[in-house]
Amino acid sequence: MRGFNKVVLMGNLTRDPELRTTPNGHNVASFSLAVNRSWRNANGEQQEAVDYIDCTIWGKPAEIINQYMKKGSGILVSGRLQQRSWEQEGQKRSKVEVVVEDFNFVGGGGDGGGSNQGGSYSNSNSQSSSSTSNSASSSSSSPGSGKKSDDKKSEDKKEDKKVEDVGDEPINLDDIPF
């Protein structure tokens, strides 16, 4: 039987990402997510808790995360769980972390800066464009078509829709149709 290892999390960075380069020249970024959850206990009282999840991401996406994310920034990640083991001061240590494969920037970050809204990245070599400057993909126009390209950009801006905030109420999982 073959196993299945997939995780999806949405939360806020607890610290700025740390970008490192391996001896082989591969970039890797690490960051930690704070994932809030709430529920009602048996007495009907609202309870809240925060889980802190360590994440790593490799390659070009690591550079993007490092460039556009900071402490407090919101992000949606999907990937797989991986257990790492090492020895420290004579004791065996291990931890489970998320190896991020895809991500989307969400929200305006901790200070409401908004520079990280709307971008996304997938390690499957496809990338969606974004209305903000954080997207790694860009559109280019051929010489002599500048006016048409500008008209197209203005049409795209007219079609942008503003999404209203849904508030801080917890989501009832029974309302989700899947």
CYANA upper distance limits for C-alpha pairs under 8 A (distance plus 0.5 A):
  5 ASN  CA     80 ARG  CA      5.96
  5 ASN  CA     81 LEU  CA      7.01
  6 LYS  CA     78 SER  CA      7.67
  6 LYS  CA     79 GLY  CA      6.17
  6 LYS  CA     80 ARG  CA      5.22
  6 LYS  CA     81 LEU  CA      7.51
  7 VAL  CA     78 SER  CA      6.03
  7 VAL  CA     79 GLY  CA      5.97
  7 VAL  CA     80 ARG  CA      6.11
  7 VAL  CA     81 LEU  CA      7.48
  7 VAL  CA     98 VAL  CA      8.18
  8 VAL  CA     76 LEU  CA      7.80
  8 VAL  CA     77 VAL  CA      6.22
  8 VAL  CA     78 SER  CA      4.79
  8 VAL  CA     79 GLY  CA      7.19
  9 LEU  CA     35 VAL  CA      7.95
  9 LEU  CA     76 LEU  CA      6.23
  9 LEU  CA     77 VAL  CA      5.88
  9 LEU  CA     78 SER  CA      6.91
 10 MET  CA     35 VAL  CA      6.98
 10 MET  CA     74 GLY  CA      7.84
 10 MET  CA     75 ILE  CA      6.22
 10 MET  CA     76 LEU  CA      4.74
 10 MET  CA     77 VAL  CA      6.82
 11 GLY  CA     33 LEU  CA      6.13
 11 GLY  CA     34 ALA  CA      5.88
 11 GLY  CA     35 VAL  CA      5.09
 11 GLY  CA     36 ASN  CA      7.55
 11 GLY  CA     74 GLY  CA      6.14
 11 GLY  CA     75 ILE  CA      6.30
 11 GLY  CA     76 LEU  CA      7.19
 12 ASN  CA     33 LEU  CA      5.83
 12 ASN  CA     34 ALA  CA      5.81
 12 ASN  CA     35 VAL  CA      7.35
 12 ASN  CA     71 LYS  CA      7.95
 12 ASN  CA     72 GLY  CA      5.69
 12 ASN  CA     73 SER  CA      5.76
 12 ASN  CA     74 GLY  CA      4.89
 12 ASN  CA     75 ILE  CA      6.70
 12 ASN  CA    109 GLY  CA      8.17
 13 LEU  CA     17 PRO  CA      8.47
 13 LEU  CA     31 PHE  CA      7.23
 13 LEU  CA     32 SER  CA      6.15
 13 LEU  CA     33 LEU  CA      5.16
 13 LEU  CA     34 ALA  CA      6.77
 13 LEU  CA     69 MET  CA      8.48
 13 LEU  CA     70 LYS  CA      7.26
 13 LEU  CA     71 LYS  CA      5.47
 13 LEU  CA     72 GLY  CA      5.50
 13 LEU  CA     73 SER  CA      6.06
 13 LEU  CA     74 GLY  CA      7.15
 13 LEU  CA     75 ILE  CA      8.17
 14 THR  CA     31 PHE  CA      8.03
 14 THR  CA     32 SER  CA      6.09
 14 THR  CA     33 LEU  CA      6.24
 14 THR  CA     34 ALA  CA      6.58
 14 THR  CA     71 LYS  CA      5.85
 14 THR  CA     72 GLY  CA      6.64
 15 ARG  CA     31 PHE  CA      7.22
 15 ARG  CA     32 SER  CA      7.22
 15 ARG  CA     70 LYS  CA      7.13
 15 ARG  CA     71 LYS  CA      4.76
 15 ARG  CA     72 GLY  CA      7.74
 16 ASP  CA     31 PHE  CA      7.41
 16 ASP  CA     66 ASN  CA      8.26
 16 ASP  CA     69 MET  CA      7.52
 16 ASP  CA     70 LYS  CA      4.94
 16 ASP  CA     71 LYS  CA      5.16
 17 PRO  CA     29 ALA  CA      6.75
 17 PRO  CA     30 SER  CA      6.17
 17 PRO  CA     31 PHE  CA      5.31
 17 PRO  CA     32 SER  CA      8.47
 17 PRO  CA     65 ILE  CA      7.64
 17 PRO  CA     66 ASN  CA      5.99
 17 PRO  CA     69 MET  CA      7.56
 17 PRO  CA     70 LYS  CA      7.01
 17 PRO  CA     71 LYS  CA      8.24
 18 GLU  CA     29 ALA  CA      5.79
 18 GLU  CA     30 SER  CA      5.82
 18 GLU  CA     31 PHE  CA      7.07
 18 GLU  CA     66 ASN  CA      7.42
 19 LEU  CA     27 ASN  CA      7.38
 19 LEU  CA     28 VAL  CA      6.28
 19 LEU  CA     29 ALA  CA      4.76
 19 LEU  CA     30 SER  CA      7.21
 19 LEU  CA     62 ALA  CA      7.48
 19 LEU  CA     63 GLU  CA      7.73
 19 LEU  CA     66 ASN  CA      6.82
 20 ARG  CA     27 ASN  CA      6.27
 20 ARG  CA     28 VAL  CA      5.91
 20 ARG  CA     29 ALA  CA      6.68
 21 THR  CA     25 GLY  CA      6.15
 21 THR  CA     26 HIS  CA      5.90
 21 THR  CA     27 ASN  CA      4.95
 21 THR  CA     28 VAL  CA      6.66
 22 THR  CA     26 HIS  CA      5.71
 22 THR  CA     27 ASN  CA      6.91
 22 THR  CA     28 VAL  CA      7.99
 26 HIS  CA     58 TRP  CA      7.83
 26 HIS  CA     59 GLY  CA      6.59
 27 ASN  CA     58 TRP  CA      6.27
 27 ASN  CA     59 GLY  CA      5.45
 27 ASN  CA     60 LYS  CA      7.76
 27 ASN  CA     62 ALA  CA      6.89
 27 ASN  CA     63 GLU  CA      7.70
 28 VAL  CA     56 THR  CA      7.33
 28 VAL  CA     57 ILE  CA      6.15
 28 VAL  CA     58 TRP  CA      4.91
 28 VAL  CA     59 GLY  CA      6.69
 28 VAL  CA     62 ALA  CA      6.04
 28 VAL  CA     63 GLU  CA      8.43
 29 ALA  CA     56 THR  CA      6.11
 29 ALA  CA     57 ILE  CA      5.86
 29 ALA  CA     58 TRP  CA      6.97
 29 ALA  CA     62 ALA  CA      5.45
 29 ALA  CA     63 GLU  CA      7.89
 29 ALA  CA     65 ILE  CA      8.02
 29 ALA  CA     66 ASN  CA      7.43
 30 SER  CA     54 ASP  CA      7.85
 30 SER  CA     55 CYS  CA      6.14
 30 SER  CA     56 THR  CA      4.89
 30 SER  CA     57 ILE  CA      7.04
 31 PHE  CA     54 ASP  CA      6.52
 31 PHE  CA     55 CYS  CA      5.87
 31 PHE  CA     56 THR  CA      7.00
 32 SER  CA     52 TYR  CA      7.03
 32 SER  CA     53 ILE  CA      5.95
 32 SER  CA     54 ASP  CA      4.84
 32 SER  CA     55 CYS  CA      6.24
 33 LEU  CA     51 ASP  CA      8.45
 33 LEU  CA     52 TYR  CA      6.03
 33 LEU  CA     53 ILE  CA      5.60
 33 LEU  CA     54 ASP  CA      6.91
 33 LEU  CA     55 CYS  CA      7.87
 34 ALA  CA     50 VAL  CA      6.72
 34 ALA  CA     51 ASP  CA      6.22
 34 ALA  CA     52 TYR  CA      5.18
 34 ALA  CA     53 ILE  CA      7.08
 35 VAL  CA     50 VAL  CA      6.02
 35 VAL  CA     51 ASP  CA      5.68
 35 VAL  CA     52 TYR  CA      6.85
 35 VAL  CA     53 ILE  CA      8.11
 36 ASN  CA     48 GLU  CA      7.82
 36 ASN  CA     49 ALA  CA      6.49
 36 ASN  CA     50 VAL  CA      5.01
 36 ASN  CA     51 ASP  CA      7.02
 37 ARG  CA     48 GLU  CA      6.29
 37 ARG  CA     49 ALA  CA      6.05
 37 ARG  CA     50 VAL  CA      6.76
 38 SER  CA     46 GLN  CA      7.46
 38 SER  CA     47 GLN  CA      5.96
 38 SER  CA     48 GLU  CA      4.79
 38 SER  CA     49 ALA  CA      6.88
 38 SER  CA    170 PRO  CA      7.37
 39 TRP  CA     46 GLN  CA      6.32
 39 TRP  CA     47 GLN  CA      5.78
 39 TRP  CA     48 GLU  CA      7.06
 40 ARG  CA     44 GLY  CA      5.62
 40 ARG  CA     45 GLU  CA      5.69
 40 ARG  CA     46 GLN  CA      5.06
 40 ARG  CA     47 GLN  CA      6.18
 41 ASN  CA     45 GLU  CA      5.99
 41 ASN  CA     46 GLN  CA      7.15
 41 ASN  CA     47 GLN  CA      7.15
 53 ILE  CA     97 GLU  CA      7.24
 53 ILE  CA     98 VAL  CA      7.98
 54 ASP  CA     96 VAL  CA      8.38
 54 ASP  CA     97 GLU  CA      5.63
 54 ASP  CA     98 VAL  CA      6.89
 55 CYS  CA     97 GLU  CA      6.04
 55 CYS  CA     98 VAL  CA      5.15
 55 CYS  CA     99 VAL  CA      6.37
 55 CYS  CA    100 VAL  CA      7.09
 56 THR  CA     97 GLU  CA      7.93
 56 THR  CA     98 VAL  CA      6.86
 56 THR  CA     99 VAL  CA      5.55
 56 THR  CA    100 VAL  CA      6.49
 57 ILE  CA     61 PRO  CA      7.22
 57 ILE  CA     62 ALA  CA      5.80
 57 ILE  CA     99 VAL  CA      6.39
 57 ILE  CA    100 VAL  CA      5.57
 57 ILE  CA    101 GLU  CA      7.54
 58 TRP  CA     62 ALA  CA      5.68
 58 TRP  CA    100 VAL  CA      8.44
 59 GLY  CA     63 GLU  CA      7.50
 60 LYS  CA     64 ILE  CA      6.94
 61 PRO  CA     65 ILE  CA      6.64
 61 PRO  CA    121 TYR  CA      7.53
 61 PRO  CA    123 ASN  CA      8.13
 62 ALA  CA     66 ASN  CA      6.64
 63 GLU  CA     67 GLN  CA      6.56
 64 ILE  CA     68 TYR  CA      6.62
 64 ILE  CA    134 ASN  CA      8.39
 64 ILE  CA    136 ALA  CA      8.23
 65 ILE  CA     69 MET  CA      5.88
 66 ASN  CA     70 LYS  CA      8.13
 68 TYR  CA    115 SER  CA      7.90
 68 TYR  CA    116 ASN  CA      6.60
 68 TYR  CA    134 ASN  CA      7.17
 69 MET  CA     73 SER  CA      6.35
 69 MET  CA    116 ASN  CA      7.34
 70 LYS  CA    109 GLY  CA      8.29
 71 LYS  CA    109 GLY  CA      8.38
 71 LYS  CA    110 GLY  CA      7.44
 72 GLY  CA    109 GLY  CA      5.76
 72 GLY  CA    110 GLY  CA      4.49
 72 GLY  CA    111 ASP  CA      7.90
 73 SER  CA    106 VAL  CA      8.27
 73 SER  CA    107 GLY  CA      7.86
 73 SER  CA    108 GLY  CA      7.29
 73 SER  CA    109 GLY  CA      4.09
 73 SER  CA    110 GLY  CA      5.96
 73 SER  CA    116 ASN  CA      8.03
 74 GLY  CA    105 PHE  CA      6.72
 74 GLY  CA    106 VAL  CA      5.49
 74 GLY  CA    107 GLY  CA      6.00
 74 GLY  CA    108 GLY  CA      7.50
 74 GLY  CA    109 GLY  CA      5.87
 74 GLY  CA    110 GLY  CA      8.22
 75 ILE  CA    103 PHE  CA      7.41
 75 ILE  CA    104 ASN  CA      6.29
 75 ILE  CA    105 PHE  CA      5.11
 75 ILE  CA    106 VAL  CA      5.58
 75 ILE  CA    107 GLY  CA      8.22
 76 LEU  CA    103 PHE  CA      5.96
 76 LEU  CA    104 ASN  CA      5.59
 76 LEU  CA    105 PHE  CA      6.85
 76 LEU  CA    106 VAL  CA      7.19
 77 VAL  CA    100 VAL  CA      6.75
 77 VAL  CA    101 GLU  CA      8.05
 77 VAL  CA    102 ASP  CA      6.32
 77 VAL  CA    103 PHE  CA      4.82
 77 VAL  CA    104 ASN  CA      7.05
 78 SER  CA    100 VAL  CA      6.23
 78 SER  CA    101 GLU  CA      6.45
 78 SER  CA    102 ASP  CA      5.77
 78 SER  CA    103 PHE  CA      6.74
 79 GLY  CA     98 VAL  CA      6.76
 79 GLY  CA     99 VAL  CA      5.98
 79 GLY  CA    100 VAL  CA      4.87
 79 GLY  CA    101 GLU  CA      5.18
 79 GLY  CA    102 ASP  CA      7.02
 80 ARG  CA     98 VAL  CA      6.03
 80 ARG  CA     99 VAL  CA      5.87
 80 ARG  CA    100 VAL  CA      7.24
 80 ARG  CA    101 GLU  CA      8.10
 81 LEU  CA     96 VAL  CA      6.98
 81 LEU  CA     97 GLU  CA      6.16
 81 LEU  CA     98 VAL  CA      5.16
 81 LEU  CA     99 VAL  CA      6.72
 82 GLN  CA     96 VAL  CA      5.99
 82 GLN  CA     97 GLU  CA      5.99
 82 GLN  CA     98 VAL  CA      6.70
 82 GLN  CA     99 VAL  CA      7.18
 83 GLN  CA     94 SER  CA      7.29
 83 GLN  CA     95 LYS  CA      6.07
 83 GLN  CA     96 VAL  CA      4.77
 83 GLN  CA     97 GLU  CA      6.90
 84 ARG  CA     94 SER  CA      5.87
 84 ARG  CA     95 LYS  CA      6.03
 84 ARG  CA     96 VAL  CA      6.86
 84 ARG  CA     97 GLU  CA      8.32
 85 SER  CA     92 LYS  CA      7.67
 85 SER  CA     93 ARG  CA      6.13
 85 SER  CA     94 SER  CA      4.64
 85 SER  CA     95 LYS  CA      7.23
 86 TRP  CA     92 LYS  CA      6.41
 86 TRP  CA     93 ARG  CA      5.83
 86 TRP  CA     94 SER  CA      6.74
 87 GLU  CA     91 GLN  CA      5.94
 87 GLU  CA     92 LYS  CA      4.93
 87 GLU  CA     93 ARG  CA      6.21
 88 GLN  CA     92 LYS  CA      6.88
 88 GLN  CA     93 ARG  CA      7.29
101 GLU  CA    122 SER  CA      7.01
101 GLU  CA    123 ASN  CA      6.08
102 ASP  CA    120 SER  CA      8.22
102 ASP  CA    121 TYR  CA      6.19
102 ASP  CA    122 SER  CA      4.87
102 ASP  CA    123 ASN  CA      6.44
103 PHE  CA    120 SER  CA      6.12
103 PHE  CA    121 TYR  CA      5.92
103 PHE  CA    122 SER  CA      7.03
104 ASN  CA    118 GLY  CA      7.45
104 ASN  CA    119 GLY  CA      6.18
104 ASN  CA    120 SER  CA      4.51
104 ASN  CA    121 TYR  CA      6.86
105 PHE  CA    116 ASN  CA      6.29
105 PHE  CA    117 GLN  CA      6.05
105 PHE  CA    118 GLY  CA      6.04
105 PHE  CA    119 GLY  CA      5.67
105 PHE  CA    120 SER  CA      6.53
106 VAL  CA    116 ASN  CA      7.56
106 VAL  CA    117 GLN  CA      5.89
106 VAL  CA    118 GLY  CA      6.60
106 VAL  CA    119 GLY  CA      8.31
107 GLY  CA    112 GLY  CA      8.47
107 GLY  CA    114 GLY  CA      7.43
107 GLY  CA    116 ASN  CA      7.92
107 GLY  CA    117 GLN  CA      6.19
107 GLY  CA    118 GLY  CA      8.43
108 GLY  CA    112 GLY  CA      5.12
108 GLY  CA    113 GLY  CA      6.02
108 GLY  CA    114 GLY  CA      4.35
108 GLY  CA    115 SER  CA      7.34
108 GLY  CA    116 ASN  CA      6.84
108 GLY  CA    117 GLN  CA      6.37
109 GLY  CA    113 GLY  CA      6.74
109 GLY  CA    114 GLY  CA      6.86
109 GLY  CA    116 ASN  CA      7.64
115 SER  CA    132 THR  CA      7.63
115 SER  CA    133 SER  CA      8.15
115 SER  CA    134 ASN  CA      7.87
116 ASN  CA    132 THR  CA      8.07
116 ASN  CA    134 ASN  CA      6.96
117 GLN  CA    132 THR  CA      7.45
118 GLY  CA    130 SER  CA      6.32
118 GLY  CA    131 SER  CA      7.40
118 GLY  CA    132 THR  CA      7.46
119 GLY  CA    128 SER  CA      7.96
119 GLY  CA    129 SER  CA      7.44
119 GLY  CA    130 SER  CA      5.65
119 GLY  CA    131 SER  CA      8.31
119 GLY  CA    132 THR  CA      7.70
119 GLY  CA    134 ASN  CA      6.52
119 GLY  CA    135 SER  CA      6.03
120 SER  CA    127 GLN  CA      7.32
120 SER  CA    128 SER  CA      6.61
120 SER  CA    129 SER  CA      8.03
120 SER  CA    130 SER  CA      8.01
120 SER  CA    135 SER  CA      7.60
121 TYR  CA    126 SER  CA      7.95
121 TYR  CA    127 GLN  CA      5.73
121 TYR  CA    128 SER  CA      7.26
122 SER  CA    126 SER  CA      6.43
122 SER  CA    127 GLN  CA      6.34
127 GLN  CA    136 ALA  CA      8.38
127 GLN  CA    137 SER  CA      7.49
128 SER  CA    135 SER  CA      8.13
128 SER  CA    137 SER  CA      7.99
129 SER  CA    135 SER  CA      6.18
129 SER  CA    136 ALA  CA      8.11
129 SER  CA    137 SER  CA      6.47
129 SER  CA    138 SER  CA      7.77
130 SER  CA    134 ASN  CA      7.64
130 SER  CA    135 SER  CA      5.93
131 SER  CA    135 SER  CA      8.50
141 SER  CA    145 SER  CA      6.95
141 SER  CA    146 GLY  CA      7.21
141 SER  CA    149 SER  CA      6.99
142 SER  CA    146 GLY  CA      8.04
145 SER  CA    149 SER  CA      6.70
146 GLY  CA    150 ASP  CA      6.63
147 LYS  CA    151 ASP  CA      6.68
148 LYS  CA    152 LYS  CA      6.63
149 SER  CA    153 LYS  CA      6.75
150 ASP  CA    154 SER  CA      6.83
151 ASP  CA    155 GLU  CA      6.71
152 LYS  CA    156 ASP  CA      6.69
153 LYS  CA    157 LYS  CA      6.81
154 SER  CA    158 LYS  CA      6.85
155 GLU  CA    159 GLU  CA      7.03
156 ASP  CA    160 ASP  CA      7.14
171 ILE  CA    175 ASP  CA      8.39
172 ASN  CA    176 ILE  CA      8.01
